[in-house]
Amino acid sequence: MNRILILFFVTIFYSCQNENQNQTTTSGLSVPVMPDNQLNAAFLIVDGVYNSELIAPMDVLHHTVFHNDKGIRVFTVAQEHDTVTTFEGLRLIPDYAFTTDSLPAIDILIVPSAKHSMDSDLENGLLIDFVKHTGRTSSYVISLCDGAFVLAKAELLDTYECTTFPGDIERFRKTFPQLVVHENVSFVHDGKAITSAGGAKSYDPALYLVELLYGKNAADGIAKGLVLDWDVQQVKHIIGKH
C-alpha cells in the first residue's frame, strides 16, 4: 500500500513539473538578453519610404528608454544629409548620412519599405553597399514589408528564412530563388534577421525584439502605452533554425 502511495505522489509531482515546464515554454520568450550597454538602432530612410513601416517600429524601439536604463537609442540615416520625403509626403531631415564621420556604430539596422524597394533602390550601389556592410557588423537586421528586397539584394538573407509583404511574396521568391520565404505570417526571426509583413503588422517585430532584449514587462508596458494588445504567442510568426 505504501509503495502504491509513493508511486502515486511521484506521478503527481512529475506531472506538475511537466505542466509548469510547458507553461514556461508557451507563455513567452526565453530569458531576455538584457544588453550590457545601450544599443544603437538606425532607421534607413530614402525618398518614398512609407510612414507606417518607419514610424511604427521607431515608436516602439524609442520607448524602451522609459522601461530600461539601457534602452535603445534610435536615429535615422540616409544617403545624404538632405530632406527625405516619405511616400505620403512627410518631410524628414536624417540624423546622419552614410559617409558622416560621426555616424555611431549600428547595433540594429532597420530597413522600412519604400516606393522603390523592389526596383531602383536595388540598383543603388551606395545604398546596397551600406546595407551590406552595416548588416554584417550589426547584431540584428530588420525589414518591414518590401524592405526585405533590400536586405536580400545586400545578401543578408541568403542563409536565413524570411518573409515580406503578402502581395509581393511571389515576386520576392522569383527575384531571390535561393531564399526560404514564408507566407501568412506577421514576421520571421532567423539568426540576426527579423523580416516582417509590414503595414500595421510593423509593430509586431519591434515589440518582439523588445521582449527578446528587455523582457515581457518592457514589451507589455510599451504596448499598453500605444494601446496595443501584445502577446507574442497570439502573433503568427516563425523562429528559424539559426
Order of alpha helices (4+ residues) and beta strands (2+ residues): alpha-beta-alpha-beta-beta-beta-beta-beta-alpha-beta-alpha-beta-alpha-beta-beta-beta-alpha-alpha-beta
